[in-house]
Amino acid sequence: MSVRVRYAPSPTGFQHIGGVRTALYNYLFARSQGGTFILRIEDTDRERYVEEALKDVYDTFEWLGFHWDEGPDVGGPRGPYFQSQRLEIYASRAAELLEKGHAYRCYCTPERLSKLREQQAAAKSGQGYDRHCRNLNEAERQKAEASGAASVIRLKVPLEGTTAFTDALLGGISVENADINPDPVLIKSDGFPTYHMANVVDDHLMEITHIMRAQEWLPSAPLHMILYRAFGWEPPRLCHLPMVMGKDGQKLSKRHGATNVREFRRQGYLPEALLNYIALVGWSYDDSCKFFSLGELERLFSMEKINKSPAVFDYQKLEWFNGSYIRKKTPDELACLIEPVLSEAGLTADPELLRKIGPLIQERVKLLSEVPEMVRFLFEDPAPPSPEALIPKKTDPARALDALKKADALLGQLSDLGEEAETRFRALAEELGMKLGDLLMPVRIAVTGAKVSPPLFGSIAAMGVERARARIARAASILAEHAGRS
């Protein structure tokens, strides 16, 4: 049988890094084995269902650039792929378990169960259902049915023995049945299945061969093994992926930084950089290779190279990856990337200006979200500089003013703002007995409004020499007034 794997998100929240890594590993494993990658939407928790979260599933993977072979939007031979559309299937399978004696109806009211939890907490005894309805006799069952009492269907967890299974990553695991959640609900009173029931039934009917999911789901595995055996089905091969942790050793959460993909997207990460880095959070091809295209990952990925230990999500390393990918972009590609970012910030640039902006920021930014403030001076006049900001250290106002005027005059003579500009300004600095940096510092502040900016001459070329000289003239006027008072 060919490999069939699935990603099965619940549309109760936005797609986060851990879930995306699970989806990516499943996708890569399917591609590396010539298999099938399936999307299944586990939407049976109707109270927590969020329509926007479902849309986020589609938006996230469209942006990241990989897709499923079967799913709600593309169809397939094992649908429906929404669990909420499969209720008759779960009801039929639950009836099968009842008939085989592997499940039973429970008529306990919410009030009784709440009181049971209170008693267990007060006694500091084990938590969980007390199996009150497991051994009702026929008369008691008929009485409960006749009363019209609502019921759920519970699994009969074996009272003795152990449940063992093998995990592809963690090896052999054995759990005492007495330690397993006692008789969990399979079908709720509203007819909807619980996660355990729907998960096992769907994985079997969709012919899933391998289940790759986060280790946080490991405690549910023994329960699922019991269900598979109750049905008489062969379980898929399990692989519980290492947890994604923050640098403090705790599970990755909002306190560490962004966790939702839409937030990473908003901050200006590139999809290929995020994918590349996520692939390496728990997997490595070798010690030297860091950069992989999606196609390369599809060829090279293997389950055997997944690490057992928890993986650390390093935001600084991700930024480094992102900056590296930005620097690989062509001018046209970069222009396409920064145009919507500038537009979102209220800055409109024509195609020619966009092509000029790209090279100015390409070596300096790690995130596309940094671009608008870095180049805002190209669109808007910066605030008038203070006279103190225009005076280099160990220079008096009069000398600083003279240098600024001569720099302005030289700028008006230049026909080339490339190598010629730097050569001519370096010669002027020597003539004035100044360091090149001290000569250019007030020019930079006058033109860009900041001490640190994209390359000065490239910036002047992008905005136009006349606009730049007008700002320098404004700065010279400020400095002249200050010098006159000194």
Stockholm file with secondary structure:
# STOCKHOLM 1.0

chainA/1-486         MSVRVRYAPSPTGFQHIGGVRTALYNYLFARSQGGTFILRIEDTDRERYVEEALKDVYDTFEWLGFHWDEGPDVGGPRGPYFQSQRLEIYASRAAELLEKGHAYRCYCTPERLSKLREQQAAAKSGQGYDRHCRNLNEAERQKAEASGAASVIRLKVPLEGTTAFTDALLGGISVENADINPDPVLIKSDGFPTYHMANVVDDHLMEITHIMRAQEWLPSAPLHMILYRAFGWEPPRLCHLPMVMGKDGQKLSKRHGATNVREFRRQGYLPEALLNYIALVGWSYDDSCKFFSLGELERLFSMEKINKSPAVFDYQKLEWFNGSYIRKKTPDELACLIEPVLSEAGLTADPELLRKIGPLIQERVKLLSEVPEMVRFLFEDPAPPSPEALIPKKTDPARALDALKKADALLGQLSDLGEEAETRFRALAEELGMKLGDLLMPVRIAVTGAKVSPPLFGSIAAMGVERARARIARAASILAEHAGRS
#=GR chainA/1-486 SS CCCEEEECCCTTSCCBHHHHHHHHHHHHHHHHTTCEEEECBCCCCTTTCCHHHHHHHHHHHHHHTCCCSBBTTTBCTTCCCBGGGCHHHHHHHHHHHHHHTSEEEECCCHHHHHHHHHHHHHHTCCCSCCCTTTTCCHHHHHHHHHTTCCCEEEECCCSSSEEEEEETTTEEEEEEGGGSCSSCEEECTTSCBCHHHHHHHHHHHTTCCEEEEEGGGGGGHHHHHHHHHHHTCCCCEEEEECCEECTTSSBCCGGGSCCBHHHHHHTTCCHHHHHHHHHTSSBCSCSSCCCCCHHHHHHHCCGGGBCSSCEECCHHHHHHHHHHHHHTCCHHHHHHHHHHHHHHTTCCCCHHHHHHHHHHHTTTCSSGGGHHHHHGGGTSCCCCCCGGGGSCTTCCHHHHHHHHHHHHHHHHHCSCSSHHHHHHHHHHHHHHTCCHHHHHHHHHHHHHSSSSCSCHHHHHHHHCHHHHHHHHHHHHHHHHHHHHHC
#=GC SS_cons         CCCEEEECCCTTSCCBHHHHHHHHHHHHHHHHTTCEEEECBCCCCTTTCCHHHHHHHHHHHHHHTCCCSBBTTTBCTTCCCBGGGCHHHHHHHHHHHHHHTSEEEECCCHHHHHHHHHHHHHHTCCCSCCCTTTTCCHHHHHHHHHTTCCCEEEECCCSSSEEEEEETTTEEEEEEGGGSCSSCEEECTTSCBCHHHHHHHHHHHTTCCEEEEEGGGGGGHHHHHHHHHHHTCCCCEEEEECCEECTTSSBCCGGGSCCBHHHHHHTTCCHHHHHHHHHTSSBCSCSSCCCCCHHHHHHHCCGGGBCSSCEECCHHHHHHHHHHHHHTCCHHHHHHHHHHHHHHTTCCCCHHHHHHHHHHHTTTCSSGGGHHHHHGGGTSCCCCCCGGGGSCTTCCHHHHHHHHHHHHHHHHHCSCSSHHHHHHHHHHHHHHTCCHHHHHHHHHHHHHSSSSCSCHHHHHHHHCHHHHHHHHHHHHHHHHHHHHHC
//
